[in-house]
Amino acid sequence: MSHSVSAVRSVDLRAERVAKLLDRVERSLLTRLDPGTVVRKRRSVGARTDRGTWVRVEPRSLGKITGQGWNGTESAARLEGVTQPAWRGCVVWQDADEPVMWRADETDLLPGTPIGTAVLAEEPTLSEEWWRAFGDSLDALARHTTQRVATPDTVMITQGLVTESIRGVFPEEIDTVVARWVPAHADLNWANMTAPAFSLYDWEDWGNAPRGLDAATLWAASLAVPALADRVRRERRHDFESRDGKLMTLFVCSKILGPDAYPEDPRMEPARSKAQQIIAELQAG
């Protein structure tokens, strides 16, 4: 395996050479990938196959592959009531040169096109039918049970992480203990959903998380478009109005406002404003 795509900590698959990687995937899955359809993201690369399916490839360091396994897309295939591309199969191998595992999952093609980048700067055109399907899928997901733990940004979410993240940015005295944990997609953003037909994909990080994580994550990805952020809050009102949902709002705001914040991020001011409102509500009981 080429060293150019081996080092997970520094790799950006949007910029690295991936020809040898895709060649191995083709040989392993007995298919051909269409080079004109290759989509490269920071930590994944995907392409359409000659049998009308999609293959997504991602590396992960051995240190981030926990006892729950590394089969998010595969294990999500059993989630009834959640609209997602059907899973067909996979191939997994260990890198010959680095402490890294590679995984290629094959799924059906998306029923629509990705809505946009993870964080949007313009409001997308989404039908009422789309919003209903979106809500139905999130509600269905939360009714399931799993032993998996969500790994947003590939980091396992725990009570300790929630408390540390919130208190690291917001020093006010608030109780950060989460009451209810439910299955979450854990990477819910506008690059992982399709339109005009709704579908939710990229399930690598799903698992139990504090109630409201998905809603808060999508809201944070929408803050540069106030009307869209407001719509997300209206659609998932029951999540946001719960105490856990308020904690998750602070959790996602801590990422926008924390040490890695971009001063020019248009989401900073609305995140700061909402965070202060939420803190006041939590302190008031």
Order of alpha helices (4+ residues) and beta strands (2+ residues): alpha-beta-beta-beta-alpha-beta-beta-beta-alpha-alpha-beta-beta-beta-alpha-alpha-alpha-alpha-alpha
